[in-house]
Amino acid sequence: MLTSEKIRELVKKAQQGDEEAKSVLIAENSPLIKSIIKRFQGKGLEYDDLYQLGCLGFVKAIKNFNADFNVKFSTYVVPMVIGEIKRYMRDDGMVKVSRAIKSLNLKIRKFVDLYYVEHKTSPTIDQIAKHFGVEEGDVVMAMDSARMPISLYAPFEDGDEGSLMVIDRVDSESNDDSLVDKITIRQVLSELPKRDKAIILMRYFYDKTQSEIASMLNISQVQVSRLENKILSSLKKKLS
């Protein structure tokens, strides 16, 4: 791992045209770039294309970084890479849900309906995941896919804001700090137990309420609240 001082030194050299320094920086930060682009997978872009866009955003970060920003270079990189991908998706116009996700969503809906008829209650996320042999996070994403917009430029009907497009709401409700936090959290999510990971994904990536999560996991809202606080405390220690 390179020290902060070494990274700043390499950035300065790269800004002066040192291609070797640029290559070292890209290689060193490749895991970070890959972790960032994961949040855009399944939205109509191939992985290789996403990675190329991520590298392009990274190179722009090198070009524009200034030591006077008083932030870590890796922290500055995240919004630059995200911005590059979002600009491409904006220009391309469409955010697509993969066929695999759509197919899984339909299968889950049928399973949930049949399960309810037979058991008079809805199955938990864990039960659905075991039935289809997939991860709990995949179940949550599939179930949530029905609410995904098909276009960033589709009208966003929300009372008096019906004239706005989806992209307007995305830009206004997002900020670089929250995106950086989400990307950083993703780096430690893989270390969490399955249920804890599902809770964080549903709560902070899919905007589920504690009541909704409690119903989906077949536990009480109080338990969800306690688990959430415990998980966040653990994440803060890992990120400090």
NUPA-66230 format. One record per residue: x, z, y of N, C-alpha, C, O in turn. Coordinates in steps of 0.05 Angstrom, whole numbers, plus 5000, padded with zeros to 4 digits. Atoms other than C-alpha are relative to their C-alpha. Layout:
// residues N
XZYXZYXZYXZY...
END
This chain:
// residues 240
501750004976500050005000501750005025503750155027498550014975502649825069499050225019496750295020500749804980502850355123498749865024498949625027501350114976498850265187502049875019501549665031497950124983505350145225501049734989501449555005499150255012507549605176497949785003498649555009502250204996500749265180500049895028499749655033500050084972501049255256502449825005502249635021497650174997508048965251499649724989500349535001500650265013505748415204498049845017498249605019502050134983499748265249501449875024500849655031498650104977504348185308501649754993501749565008498550235009508847715269498249764994498949535001501950215006502847315244499049875025498649635027501050104975500347245315502149825014501449655030497850164989507146945333500649764983502549614989499650245017506446415278501450044974502049844960498749955025509646755219498049984977496450154972501950055021505846455160500450194976498550264963499549815022509246915109498650275005497550394987501349754992506747525147497049984996495750174987502950055004499747225147499250014971497250134964500550015029500047105072500050284988498450354971499849725010502247825059497650165008496550314992502449854990496548095101497549924984495950094977502450095015491347665065500150114971498150204961499849905028494047864996499550304999498250404981500449714999494248605016497150075004496250284994502849934993487148585043498049844984495649854990501950155017484148134989497850184988495550094988502149825010480448734957497950075021495550085015501949944979477348905024498249765006495849795009501650244996475148185035497949964978495649904984501850035022472048164966497750215001495550144994502149794998468348824977498049935022495650005019501850084978465448545042498149784991495749794997501650235007462947895013498050064978496149914974501949935022459348244955497250035011495249974997502649954989453648425002498549745006496149745011501250254995452347685012499549834975498549614976500350155025452347474939497049994993495550174999502850035007445747214912498349905023495849915021501550104977443746914979500549715006500349625028499850294998445046184966502849895004503249655006497250094996452646154975501650074975501450284964498249955023457746084918502150205008502950235031498049794996462846634910502549885014503650005033497550134988468746164926499649945029501449975046500650074972465345934990500050265017501050265039500149744986464046665010502850105005503550205027497249904998471346834997501549845022503049955037498750174980473746245039499150085028500750095047501149914974469146465096501250275007501850325030498849734995471747175088502949975010503750125028497250054992478946925093500149895028501949955044500050124973477146515155499550225020500850235041500649784981474147125188502450195002502950305023497649835000480347525167502249885018503550035034498050134983484947015200499350035029501150075046500849974973480847055263500550295010501150345033499449724993481547815261502950045006503650185025497249994994489047735258500649895028502150015044499550134974488947265318499050175023500350185044501349864978484447715360500750305001500050435021499449715001487048405340501950085022503849945028498349894979490148825395500550304994498650454989499449725006493749485382498750195019498350435013501349834980490449755445497250074993495950245006502849945008483749745409499850284989497650404989499949725010485850425380498250034975496950244971501449995026482650265312501849894978503649744984498550115022485450125243499449704998497249615004500450295003486449385230497849944980496249764984502050045020482149435167497250055011495349915003502649944987476449735209499249775018496849705019500650234982476949155258499349754984497749594993500550245017476948645201497149984991496049764991502650005012470248845172497949855016496749665006502150154985465548625229500849715005499049545008499150284995469847995240499349834976498349604979500750155025468947775167497049974998496049754992503050015002461547955167498949805020497149655014501050184979460547585232500549714993498849544999499450285008463846955205498049904979497149684981501950075021459346955144497249975011495749785005502650014987453147095185499649765017497549645018500250244983454746535233499649754982498149574989500350235018455446055175497149994989495949784988502749995011448846285145497949935022495849815016501850064978445546235213499949705005497849585008499950294996447945515222498849854977497649644981501250135024446045345151497050044999495649874988502949974996439245635165498550154979496350254984501649885021437245925098501450234987503850234983499049785017438046575061498449984974495950024974501550055025436246434988500350224980502450354978499949815022434546884930500649854975499249654969499350155024437846664866497849984980496050164979502050045020433646404809500050234980497950324970499849775019436246964764498650245010497250384995501349774988433847494812497049975000495550154994502950065000427047154819498850034972496750154969501049995027426347094744499850294990497850364978500149725008428147824733497750155013496450325001502149874986423248034786497349954987495650134984502550075014417547664751499750144974497550244967500149865026419347964684499550305004498050424988500449714994419648664714497150055008495950254999502749964991412848584747498149994976496250154975501750025024409648374680500450254983498550374973499449765016413148954644498750245012497550414998501249774986410849454697497050014996495850224991502950015003403649214692499250084971497350244968500649935028403549254615500650294994499150424980499349725004407049924616497950195012497250395000502049834987401950204664497450014984496150224981502450025017396149964621500250184976498350314968499649855025399150294560500550305005499650464989499249724996401850934591498650145024498950375028501449904977397451024653502050115022501250285038498049934980403851114695502049785002502349624983498050214996409250674723502650084987503350324987497449945012416050624688502050075021501749985044497949944981422150914721502049775001502049604984497850204997428050494745501750004975502549794965498349975024432050764686498749874976500149734961501450125023426750554636499949695002500349564982500050294996426249854666502749884994503049684981497250105004433849774666500749994971501949804961499449995029434349984593498449794985499449674966501650205014428649524573501249725002501149574983498950274995432048914603503049994996504249774997497149995005439149144589501649925025503649785023498650064975441349104662500650265015499650485007499449774984444149584714497650085018496049915025502249904983439350014756500049865027497949805038499850144974441949694819498949724999497749635019501150275003440049004792496950015000495649835010502949975001432949264779498950045029497049915036500949954973432349524850500149755017498349695032499750254985434948864879497949804993496749675010502050195010430248454836497250075011495749905020502749914991424148874854499749975031497549935041500150034971426048834928500149715009499649665032499650284992427248084927497549875010497749685026502550124991419947924937499650035030498149885043500249954971420748195008502149855016502149875041497850134985426947785025499049755014497549595003500850244986425947245079501449764989503749774980498750245011427246535057501649855022503249685016498650134978429746335126500550195022498850355030499349834978433346685182498549915025498350065045501450114977429346245230496949994996495549875011502949985004422446395201498850195020500250385029501349824981417446725249499950284989499350324966500249725008417747485247497550115012497450185036502549924990410547695254499850314999499850434978500049714997410348415279498750075026500050155045501549944975404948535330500649815022500349575020499450164977407048305398502549844997503249675015497450145003413648055370499849764982501849674971500550235018410547485331501649755007502049584990498550244991414446975372502950024992504449824994497249975007421147255348500549884973498649844957499250095026424946975289501450234986502350424998498749805016427947375232502850065011503650295012497249964991435047265260500150185025502050325029500049834976432947605325499950294993501250465005500249735008430948235289502650104985503450334988497549935014437248225245502150075020503550275016497949954980441748185305499550255016501450405022500749774983438048715345500150264986500750474998500249765015437449215289502650074986502850284973497549955014444649165264502250065021501949975044497749964983451249405294502450014982502350074959497550025015458449345273500650264986501650264963499449745012459150095260498550044975499750144955501649955024453450125210500949824978500949904955499150195021455949505174502750094988503250074964497549905010462949795170499650244981500950264960500649775017460050445142499049914972499850024952501150095025456150065089502149874982502149924958497850135016462149655067501850214989502650194966498349785010466350285062498750154978500150234958501449855021461050635021500049844974500349964953499950175024460850044973502550044984502550024960497449975013468150164958500150244982501750254963500049765017466650854929497550034983497450214967502549985016459750724900500549974970499150094954499550065028462750474835500850264985500750274960499249755013465251184822497750194995498050394982502349825002458351494826498549964973498649744961501750035024453851634765497749815007497149765030502050214996448351114755497750095018496949945036502349914985442651524783500750045030499249975048499149954973446651734845500349735014499649705038499550274988448651004857497349875007497049755028502650124996441350784850498650125025497449985040501249874977439051304901501249905026499749855045498750104975444251084953499249715006498649645029500850284997442550354941497249975011496749835030502850014991435150464949499650115028498050015044500449864975435750935008501249865024500049835045498650104977440850585051500549705000501249585020499750305002441149855026497349864999497049635006502650135003433749735011497850165015495450105011501949864982430450225061497650134986495450124997502249865014426350605010499850295010501850415018500449734991423351275030500650194976500850104953499549805021424851914991497650014981498050054957502449995017417651904965500049764981499349794958499950235017418451194939502150024978501649954955497849965020425051364905499150204979499750164956501049805018421951984875498149884979498349954955501950125018416351574845501449814981500749814957498650205016421051034819501850144979502250034957498149865018425851544787498550224984499750354967501749815014420151994763501150295004501250454985499249734992422752614799498650075026497349905038501349914976420353024858501549915025503949855024498850074975421652854931502250215008504250145019498149794994425153524938502749954985504849994996497650075016429953324882501649775012504049785013498750234987431352664916501550095025503850005029498749904975432853024982502550154993504650115007497649845007437653514948502249824989504549854996498050185012441052964908501349835022503749795022499050174979441752524970502150155017504250055023498149834984445053095010502650054985504750044996497749955017449653244952501849754998504249775000498550255002451652514944501449935026503849865026498850064974452852415018502450195006504450105017497849814996457153045020502449914984504749934994497850095018461252774962501349755012503849735012498950254988462052094996501750065025503749945029498549934975464252415062502850104993504750045007497449895009469752785025501949784991504349794997498350225011472152154991500949815023503049695022499350184978472051765057501650135022502649995040498649864979475352295099503149974997504650085013
END
